[in-house]
Amino acid sequence: MLSNRRQFLYSLGVLTTGTLLANSLPLLAFAQEEDGPFQLPPLPYDYDALEPYIDAETMKFHHDKHHAAYTKNLNAAINKYPELKNQDAESLLRNLDQLPADIRVTVQNNGGGYVNHQMFWEIMTPNSSKIPQGSIATAIEQQFNGFENFQTEFNQTGLSKFGSGWVWLVLNSNKQLQIISTSNQDSPLMMGMYPIMGNDVWEHAYYLKYRNNRGEYLSQWWNVVNWEEVNNRFEKAITG
Ligand code: MN3
């Protein structure tokens, strides 16, 4: 809550210092749209930080419009049931069948969109090591018989996803790494799996730069993967 409050103050211009100022700027436009328990997290880098692999205009629309809309719609659904306000978004997704029927699909789509994109910004970086680091490196090597084989299977799964969705590396219920895809904004959390990393294969994630060439987008995306954060998620999932 402290950080949310700080972000809010930054967005008002009450607090203005160095690097945090840049991150606060996107909040200016839609702070008033976020009336509810969930906050749109600021991008952890500038819009153009992932150039040339992901262009600034795509990042701006993806974060400021798409992710903002999922946040707003999730808040609108949860605001109808104040008793749900203390649940985090991940818990809502893990227990969709316990939600009131009239908001279940809204939370599935918009809660999924909220959580998926929060992960997505965090597992990318302008300073990618380009190859896995830490214990996830060893686990990928063992499970997929090498990093290149893993990338090939991940890309093919993303390419063959028909329509909008995501391709994921998950930790499944047997605590094994597995590549899956989901439709729309469905999260692996809904299936009892933990999302270690995922790539967004909705057209809004790549169409401005790559047009209809999803395969090229999938190939170039590896240049911006934040393996340190992916490894953090893996270690959390293994021990959690
Ligand atoms: Mn998206």
Residues whose N, C-alpha, C, O or C-beta is under 5 A from the ligand:
A	BS01	MN3	D200 W202
